Amino acid sequence: MNDISYLFVFFTLLLLAAPFTGYYMAWILEAKSLPTEKTVFRYLGLENPKGQEPKEYLKSLIVFHLIGGVLLFLILSFQDKLPFNSLKLSGMDWDLALNTAISFITNTNWQAYSGESQLSYFSQAVGLTPQNFVSAGVGIAVLAFAGRAIASTTKQEFGNFWQDLYRSVFFILLPLSFILAILLLSQGVVQSFADTIQTSGFDGNPVFIPLGPVASQVSIKQLGTNGGGFFGVNSAHPFENPTPISNFLELFSILFLPAASVFLYGKAVGSFRHAWVVFFVMLALILLGWAVVYISEIGSVGYWEGKETRFSLAESSLWLSATSAASNGSVNSMHDSYSPLAGGVALFQIMIGEVIFGGVGAGMYGMLLFLVLTVFLSGLMTGRTPEYLGKKIESYDIKCVLVGILSPTVCILIGSAVTLMIDSGYSAKGPHALSQVLYAFSSASGNNGSAFAGFGADTVWGNLALGFCMLVGRFSVIASVILLTGNMGAKKTTEKGLGSFRTDSLLFGGLLLSVILIVAGLSFFPVLSLGPILEQILLSNGKLF
């Protein structure tokens, strides 16, 4: 299969599967009752989950993350005293354990460690994997809340967080992950609690080959857009991703549920046509990004550096485009080895706000901020009262939008600047060094998790600064979306008229695309000019970094 055929098959399957899956997700989340639900909730003291107002929903969400984060921090810190630790690994240092706990509860999965050599089977399977499920489930839950609120007419309660989370995890993520894990096992992905295998290397010295419960973590890391690998080199490792078929399955899984979430939202607000417009804007952005990456790499000398030869350049470049667009962060090649222009595309896609499909649920509720901003700006330009799906947009709504869009931006720019100014333990110079620091703070603030590997982040400053950015990047957007949609849900829905601005047209799609690029361009073009753009210009003149 040539590169164009591969791309055609991939996106055709995505186009066919996403709407039906989104409809299924909406049906699950809005069902009156589901099997086992009443029994489970009875034991939890939530026999009849009541609807929650926006602040109650947000409070439940924060409490849940706080409990999960503390539990994971303790597991990582004291893994030497816990079972399934065949390598007798010690507990993580407090700053790295804190960074990792924040990383996994925020769906970032930033890894300043090498999994197979620093984490026990218990830490991976019991500590990290459950967070992969629930962090993705939270994204779906928040999107469901937002959809209900937008579709509401003066109600104040738009669902129950605990019920939404339970349904997202046990009726959407868990069944799909089980199926994918079985498929990955068929391709040779490892799933074992056996001790590390000892053998001899070519030089006669002993070599230790780690195994572990890999397939179960890989399936949810991809479907949940988590991205954290069991092994340090992630899906470039043959135990995580051994064949072209496993590569296709994992790559497809990165975009599958984020794309379906667009149609989940469309079903919730009662406008599949609006969902299609948003879907094609996302599709246009990712295809444009892939084309730039592919053309840049195919024209580079020695473009196989940092890539696995068992995958084609189209597969590697599409993975880079998908993982940076979808808030996934997993890799099957090393992003630091790409040409400056290709690496700059990955960086820019994260900087946009992870709204090109984005995380499961998170990409669509992040895009909602841009949808409201686009309608607001269009209303100002045409002299109309701005309305989104029949809801008037007022000053409070725009304040929420700006907080959600600008908070991660501030973290990226200020975090990068401070890191370069202080003695942070990172001493590289030149435009590529700037790109490495920018990528780290963009990845953390965008809850992506991938990295330019030349940046050593396992320092006290790196762990704490990036951990703070992960928290801001996740919860500032969630809080903005919940408060925005909760406020809009309390408003009366006005009937469509001749003066109404349509959000299901090609014109609106073009405006949305323009607003996304303009906002990101104004925020980041100056610093990108000093990083990947300058490096590409110098590279064309024979200067390497």
C-alpha positions in Angstrom: 0.0 0.0 0.0 1.5 3.4 -1.0 1.5 6.4 1.2 -1.6 8.1 -0.4 -3.6 4.9 -0.2 -2.7 4.4 3.4 -3.9 7.9 4.2 -7.1 7.4 2.3 -7.9 4.1 4.0 -7.1 5.6 7.4 -9.3 8.7 7.2 -12.1 6.9 5.4 -12.4 4.4 8.3 -12.3 7.4 10.7 -15.0 9.1 8.7 -17.3 6.0 8.8 -16.7 5.0 12.4 -16.8 8.3 14.2 -20.5 9.3 13.7 -21.8 5.9 14.8 -19.6 5.7 17.8 -20.5 9.3 18.8 -24.2 8.4 18.6 -23.5 5.3 20.8 -21.6 7.4 23.4 -24.5 9.9 23.5 -27.0 7.0 24.0 -25.0 5.6 26.9 -24.6 8.9 28.6 -28.3 9.8 28.3 -29.8 6.4 29.0 -32.3 6.3 31.9 -30.6 3.3 33.4 -27.9 0.8 32.5 -27.0 -2.7 33.7 -25.2 -2.9 37.1 -25.5 0.9 37.5 -28.1 0.9 40.3 -26.3 -1.9 42.2 -22.9 -0.2 42.1 -24.4 3.2 43.0 -26.3 1.7 45.9 -23.1 0.4 47.5 -21.5 3.9 46.9 -24.4 5.6 48.6 -25.6 7.2 45.3 -28.6 5.1 44.6 -30.5 7.9 42.9 -27.8 10.3 41.5 -29.2 13.8 41.5 -28.5 16.5 38.9 -25.8 18.9 39.8 -25.4 22.6 39.2 -22.2 23.8 37.5 -20.3 24.5 40.6 -21.4 21.3 42.3 -20.3 19.3 39.2 -16.9 21.1 39.2 -16.5 20.5 42.9 -17.1 16.8 42.5 -14.6 16.7 39.7 -11.9 18.4 41.6 -12.4 16.2 44.7 -12.1 13.1 42.6 -8.9 14.3 41.0 -7.4 15.2 44.4 -8.1 11.8 45.9 -6.7 10.0 42.8 -3.6 12.2 42.7 -2.8 11.6 46.4 -3.3 7.8 46.0 -1.1 7.7 42.9 1.6 9.8 44.5 1.8 7.3 47.4 2.0 4.3 45.1 4.9 5.8 43.2 6.7 7.0 46.3 6.5 3.7 48.1 6.6 1.2 45.2 9.6 -0.5 46.8 7.3 -1.7 49.6 4.6 -2.9 47.2 4.3 -6.2 45.3 5.2 -7.1 41.7 8.6 -5.4 41.9 10.9 -8.0 40.4 13.7 -5.5 39.7 13.6 -4.3 43.4 13.1 -0.7 42.2 13.1 2.0 44.8 10.4 4.6 45.2 10.4 7.7 43.1 11.8 11.0 44.4 9.1 13.2 45.8 9.3 15.8 43.0 9.2 13.2 40.2 6.4 11.3 41.9 4.4 14.5 42.2 5.0 15.4 38.6 4.0 11.9 37.4 0.9 11.8 39.6 -0.2 15.2 38.2 0.7 14.1 34.7 -1.6 11.0 34.8 -4.6 12.6 36.5 -4.6 15.4 34.0 -4.5 13.0 31.0 -1.0 14.4 30.1 1.2 11.4 30.7 4.3 13.4 30.6 7.1 10.9 31.5 10.4 12.3 32.9 11.4 8.7 33.6 11.9 5.4 31.7 9.0 3.1 32.5 10.6 -0.3 32.3 13.6 0.7 34.4 12.0 3.0 37.1 8.5 1.7 37.6 7.3 -1.7 39.0 4.6 -3.8 37.4 2.4 -2.7 40.3 3.0 1.0 39.7 2.2 0.6 36.0 -0.8 -1.6 36.3 -2.5 -0.5 39.5 -1.2 3.1 39.7 -1.0 4.4 36.1 -3.5 2.4 34.1 -6.6 3.2 36.2 -5.8 6.9 35.8 -5.7 6.4 32.0 -9.3 5.3 32.2 -10.7 7.8 34.6 -8.8 10.9 33.2 -10.3 10.1 29.7 -13.7 9.4 31.3 -13.6 12.9 32.9 -13.1 14.4 29.4 -16.2 12.6 28.1 -18.2 13.6 31.2 -17.3 17.3 30.9 -18.3 17.2 27.2 -21.6 15.6 28.1 -22.3 18.3 30.7 -21.5 21.0 28.2 -23.8 19.5 25.5 -26.7 19.2 27.9 -26.2 22.7 29.1 -26.1 24.2 25.6 -29.3 22.3 24.7 -31.1 23.2 27.9 -33.8 25.8 28.3 -33.4 27.6 31.6 -32.5 24.5 33.6 -29.8 24.8 36.3 -28.7 21.1 36.6 -27.1 19.3 33.7 -26.1 15.8 34.9 -24.3 14.1 37.7 -20.5 13.9 37.6 -20.3 10.5 39.2 -22.8 9.0 36.9 -21.3 10.5 33.8 -17.8 9.2 34.9 -19.1 5.7 35.7 -20.8 5.4 32.3 -17.9 6.8 30.4 -15.4 4.4 31.9 -17.4 1.1 32.2 -19.6 1.4 29.1 -17.4 3.2 26.6 -13.7 3.0 27.5 -13.4 -0.4 29.2 -15.2 -2.5 26.4 -13.3 -0.8 23.6 -10.0 -1.1 25.5 -10.6 -4.8 26.1 -11.2 -5.4 22.4 -8.1 -3.4 21.3 -5.9 -5.2 23.9 -7.0 -8.6 22.5 -6.1 -7.4 18.9 -2.7 -6.1 20.1 -2.0 -9.4 21.8 -2.6 -11.1 18.5 0.1 -9.0 17.0 2.7 -9.9 19.7 2.3 -7.0 22.2 3.5 -8.3 25.6 1.0 -8.9 28.5 2.7 -10.7 31.4 3.6 -10.4 35.1 6.5 -12.8 34.6 9.9 -11.8 36.0 12.4 -10.0 33.8 14.2 -12.4 31.4 18.0 -12.6 31.7 20.0 -13.5 28.7 23.5 -12.7 27.3 24.3 -9.9 24.9 26.7 -10.0 21.9 29.6 -9.1 24.2 28.7 -11.9 26.7 27.5 -9.6 29.4 24.1 -10.2 31.0 21.1 -8.4 29.4 17.8 -8.0 31.2 14.7 -8.0 29.1 11.7 -6.5 30.9 8.2 -7.8 30.2 5.0 -6.6 31.9 1.3 -5.9 31.5 1.9 -3.9 28.3 -1.1 -4.6 26.0 -3.7 -3.6 28.7 -1.9 -0.2 29.2 -1.3 0.4 25.5 -4.9 -0.1 24.6 -6.2 2.6 27.0 -3.2 4.9 26.5 -4.2 5.2 22.8 -8.0 5.1 23.1 -8.0 7.5 26.0 -5.5 9.9 24.4 -3.2 9.4 27.4 -0.1 8.4 25.5 2.1 7.2 28.4 4.2 4.3 27.3 5.1 1.2 29.4 8.6 1.5 27.9 10.7 4.6 27.7 10.7 4.8 23.9 6.9 4.3 23.9 5.3 2.8 20.8 8.7 2.8 19.0 9.4 -0.3 21.2 8.7 -3.6 19.5 7.1 -5.0 22.7 4.5 -2.1 22.5 4.1 -1.9 18.7 5.7 -4.8 16.9 4.0 -4.9 13.4 2.5 -2.6 10.8 -1.0 -3.9 11.8 -0.4 -3.0 15.5 0.8 0.4 14.3 -2.3 1.0 12.3 -4.6 -0.1 15.2 -2.8 2.1 17.7 -2.6 5.1 15.3 -6.3 4.8 14.5 -7.1 4.6 18.2 -5.5 7.9 18.8 -8.1 9.8 16.7 -11.0 7.4 17.0 -12.7 8.6 20.2 -11.7 12.3 19.9 -13.4 12.2 16.4 -16.4 10.4 17.8 -16.7 13.0 20.6 -17.5 15.6 18.0 -20.6 13.7 17.1 -21.4 13.0 20.7 -21.6 16.8 21.1 -23.6 17.2 17.9 -26.2 14.6 19.2 -26.3 16.3 22.6 -27.0 19.8 21.1 -29.3 18.4 18.4 -27.3 19.4 15.4 -25.3 16.8 13.5 -24.7 19.3 10.7 -22.9 21.5 13.1 -20.8 18.5 14.2 -19.9 17.8 10.6 -18.7 21.4 10.1 -16.5 21.1 13.2 -15.2 17.6 12.2 -14.1 18.9 8.7 -12.4 21.9 10.2 -10.4 19.5 12.4 -9.8 17.2 9.5 -8.5 20.1 7.3 -6.1 21.2 10.0 -4.6 17.7 10.6 -4.3 17.0 6.9 -2.5 20.3 6.4 -0.2 19.5 9.3 0.6 16.0 7.9 1.3 17.4 4.4 3.9 19.9 5.8 5.5 17.2 7.9 5.7 14.6 5.2 7.0 17.0 2.5 9.6 18.4 4.9 10.8 15.0 5.9 10.9 13.5 2.4 13.1 16.4 1.3 15.5 16.0 4.3 18.8 14.3 4.1 19.0 11.3 6.5 15.3 11.5 7.4 15.4 8.0 8.9 17.2 9.2 12.0 15.0 8.6 15.0 12.5 6.5 13.1 11.7 2.8 13.0 12.4 1.2 9.6 9.6 -1.3 10.1 7.2 1.7 9.5 7.1 3.8 6.4 7.7 7.6 6.5 3.9 8.1 5.9 3.1 6.1 9.0 5.7 7.9 11.2 4.7 11.4 10.0 1.0 10.7 10.4 1.6 9.4 13.9 3.5 12.7 14.7 0.6 14.7 13.3 -2.1 12.7 15.1 -0.4 12.5 18.5 0.4 16.2 18.6 -3.1 17.1 17.3 -5.0 14.7 19.6 -3.4 15.4 22.9 -2.1 11.9 22.9 1.6 12.3 23.2 2.6 8.7 22.3 5.3 8.3 19.7 6.5 5.7 17.2 9.5 7.9 16.3 11.5 10.6 18.1 10.1 14.0 17.5 13.4 15.7 18.3 14.9 14.0 15.2 12.5 15.5 12.7 13.4 18.5 10.6 12.8 21.9 12.3 9.8 22.6 10.1 8.2 19.2 10.9 8.9 19.5 14.6 7.5 23.1 14.4 4.2 21.7 13.0 3.9 19.3 16.0 4.7 22.2 18.3 2.1 24.5 16.7 -0.6 21.9 16.8 -0.2 21.6 20.5 0.0 25.3 21.0 -3.4 25.8 19.2 -5.0 24.3 22.3 -5.2 20.6 21.4 -8.5 21.3 19.5 -7.6 19.4 16.3 -9.6 16.4 17.5 -7.7 16.8 20.9 -8.2 14.6 23.8 -11.2 12.3 24.3 -14.0 14.8 25.1 -11.4 17.4 25.9 -10.7 18.3 22.3 -14.3 19.1 21.6 -15.0 21.0 24.7 -11.8 23.0 24.0 -13.1 23.6 20.5 -16.3 24.9 22.1 -14.4 27.9 23.4 -13.3 28.7 19.9 -16.9 28.2 18.6 -18.3 30.7 21.0 -15.4 33.1 20.2 -16.0 32.8 16.5 -19.7 33.5 16.9 -19.0 36.5 19.1 -16.4 38.0 16.7 -18.8 37.4 13.7 -21.6 39.2 15.6 -19.3 42.2 16.2 -18.3 42.4 12.6 -21.9 42.2 11.3 -23.6 44.2 14.0 -25.7 41.3 15.2 -26.3 40.2 18.7 -24.0 37.2 19.0 -25.8 33.9 19.6 -24.5 30.4 19.7 -27.2 27.7 19.0 -29.9 30.1 20.3 -28.0 31.2 23.4 -27.0 34.9 23.7 -23.3 35.4 24.3 -22.7 38.0 27.0 -19.7 39.5 28.8 -19.5 36.7 31.4 -19.4 34.1 28.7 -16.5 35.8 26.9 -14.6 36.1 30.1 -14.8 32.4 30.6 -13.7 31.8 27.0 -10.7 34.0 27.3 -9.6 32.4 30.6 -9.8 28.9 29.0 -7.9 29.9 25.9 -5.3 32.2 27.4 -4.4 30.4 30.6 -2.4 27.6 28.8 -0.9 30.2 26.5 0.5 32.2 29.5 1.9 29.0 31.0 3.7 28.1 27.7 5.3 31.5 27.2 6.2 32.5 30.8 7.3 29.0 31.7 9.6 28.8 28.7 11.0 32.3 29.4 11.7 31.6 33.1 13.3 28.3 32.3 15.7 29.9 29.9 16.5 32.7 32.2 17.2 30.8 35.5 19.7 28.1 36.3 17.3 25.3 35.6 19.8 22.7 34.8 19.3 23.0 31.1 22.3 24.7 29.4 21.8 24.1 25.6 21.9 27.1 23.3 20.5 28.1 19.9 17.1 27.9 18.2 16.7 24.2 18.7 17.3 24.6 22.4 14.5 27.1 22.5 12.3 24.7 20.5 13.0 21.9 23.1 12.0 24.1 26.0 8.9 25.5 24.2 7.8 21.9 23.3 8.1 20.8 26.9 5.9 23.6 28.3 3.5 23.4 25.4 3.2 19.7 25.9 2.5 20.1 29.6 0.1 23.0 29.2 -1.7 21.3 26.4 -1.9 18.0 28.3 -0.1 16.3 25.5 2.9 14.5 27.1 5.2 14.1 24.1 8.6 15.7 24.2 11.7 16.8 22.3 13.9 14.3 24.1 17.0 16.5 24.3 15.3 18.5 27.1 16.1 16.9 30.5 13.1 17.6 32.6 13.8 15.4 35.7 15.0 18.3 37.9 13.1 19.9 40.8 12.4 22.9 38.7 11.3 20.9 35.7 9.1 18.6 37.6 7.4 21.4 39.6 7.1 23.9 36.8 5.7 21.4 34.3 3.4 19.9 36.9 1.9 23.4 37.6 1.4 23.9 33.8 -0.4 20.5 33.5 -2.8 21.5 36.3 -3.5 24.9 34.8 -3.8 23.5 31.3 -6.4 20.9 32.4 -8.4 22.6 35.0 -8.6 26.2 33.7 -10.1 24.8 30.5 -12.5 22.5 32.3 -13.6 25.2 34.8 -14.1 27.7 31.9 -16.2 25.2 29.9 -18.4 24.2 32.9 -19.0 27.7 34.0 -19.5 29.0 30.5 -22.0 26.3 29.5 -23.7 26.3 32.9 -24.3 30.1 32.5 -25.6 29.6 28.9 -27.8 26.7 30.0 -29.7 29.0 32.3 -30.7 31.3 29.4 -33.7 30.9 27.2 -33.1 29.5 23.8 -34.2 31.9 21.1 -35.8 30.6 17.9 -33.8 30.8 14.7 -34.8 33.7 12.4 -33.6 35.4 9.3 -31.0 37.3 11.3 -29.6 34.2 13.0 -26.0 33.3 12.3 -25.8 29.7 11.0 -23.2 27.5 12.6 -23.7 24.6 10.2 -22.5 26.2 7.0 -19.2 26.2 5.0 -18.9 29.9 5.8 -18.9 29.3 9.5 -16.3 26.5 9.1 -14.0 28.9 7.3 -14.5 31.6 10.0 -13.8 29.0 12.7 -10.6 27.9 11.0 -9.5 31.5 10.6 -10.1 32.3 14.2 -8.1 29.3 15.5 -5.1 30.1 13.3 -5.2 33.9 14.0 -5.5 33.4 17.8 -2.6 30.9 17.8 -0.6 32.9 15.3 -0.8 36.1 17.3 0.1 34.3 20.5 3.0 32.2 19.3 4.4 33.4 15.9 7.1 35.6 17.5 8.6 32.8 19.6 8.2 30.2 16.8 10.2 32.6 14.6 13.1 32.4 17.0 12.8 28.6 17.4 11.9 26.1 14.6 11.5 28.8 11.8 14.9 30.2 12.4 16.4 26.8 12.8 14.9 25.7 9.4 16.4 28.8 7.7 19.8 28.2 9.2 19.6 24.5 8.3 19.0 25.4 4.7 22.2 27.3 4.8 24.1 24.4 6.2 24.2 25.3 9.9 23.2 22.5 12.3 22.3 22.5 16.0 
